[in-house]
Amino acid sequence: MASKTATPNRRQRRHPELIGLPEAADRCGVHYRTFRRWVRDGRIPATRIGPKLLKVDARDLDEFIDGGAA
C-alpha cells in the first residue's frame, strides 16, 4: 500500500500552482503590461487557461525572479 506522503507530491506535479499575470507582475515589481510583454517575448512561460486568460506556474516565476532575468 502506498504511503500518504507520496500523494501530495504526485498531485503537486500534475497540478502546479498557477498565478494570474497581474499577481505575477506584482511579485516581480513591474507593471502588468511589462510582464505581459515578457510572456509574449518568451522570457517566461505561461499557460493559456481560456480564450483570454493566461497564468504562470509559481515555480517558473520563482526561478525567473531568482535568476535575475528581468
N, C-alpha and C positions, 0 to 999 in steps of 0.2 A: 504494500500500500504506500502511496506517495506521501511524503511529509507535507505539512501545511505551509512550510516556508518556501516550497518550490512554486506554489500557486501565484503569489503576488509578483514574483519576478517574471514568470511567463506572461501574466496578464499585462504587466507594465511594458514588456517588449511589444506585445500586439497592439496596445492602445496607449501610445505615448501622450504625455500631457501637451495639449495643443493650446497655443496662446494667440489671441487676436492681434492683428497688426498694430492697433493703437496702443495696447498694453506693451507689446514688444518694443515699440518706438520709445515709450516712456522708460522702459528698463535700460535702453541704450542711451537715453538722454538726447534724443533727436526728435525732430518734427515727424509726424506721420508720413508726410509726402516724401521726406528723405528716406525713411525706412522702406516705403513702397518702391522707391527708385532702386534701392539696394536689392530688393527681391526681383524686380524686373531685370536688373543687370546680372543677376545670378550670384551675387555676393553672399546671399543666404537663401537656403531652400525654403519654399513654402508649399503647403498642401491646399489644393482647392477643395473646399467643403461643399460649396454650392455654386450656382452660376456667377455670383459676385463675391463670395466670401473666401478669403484666404486666411490660413492660420500657419503658425510656425511651431515646430517642435521645440519644447523648452530646452532639451539637451543641445540641439543645434544652436539655439540662441545663446546658451551659456558658453559653448565653445567659441562662438563668434565674438562674444564680449571678452572672454579670457585671452583670445588670440590677438586682440587689438587690431582687428581687420577694418575697423571703422575709419 
